[in-house]
């Protein structure tokens, strides 16, 4: 369930971000309480609070005193923009280098994406 290579609070945050990107958590939706998440996943409540606080710091979630944490308006768009920028900056250069090394061309990749198969595989 949890990866040993990444702090658990960061993995929990990534799960929440994934739920936002997938539309499972929408603006105005409440996040599960810190206590509930801690109990469900057998985590220290401080770990859950740290993940939630990072979401608050990024203005994706807001604290409502006495009510809990809620997804902010515009969170999906803001998250999508930052994830796209991060992908282009951090992940895409490695993919481009790998594509070059393998000698793949744009037509092969586009055809494979449309067919749902691997580049160079019989169509």
Secondary structure, DSSP 8 states (H G I E B T S, - for coil): ---TTS-HHHHHHHHHHHHHHTTSS-TT-B---HHHHHHHHT--HHHHHHHHHHHHHTTSEEEETTTEEEE-TTHHHHHHHHHHHHIIIIIHHHHHHHHHHHT--HHHHHHHHHHTS-TTS--
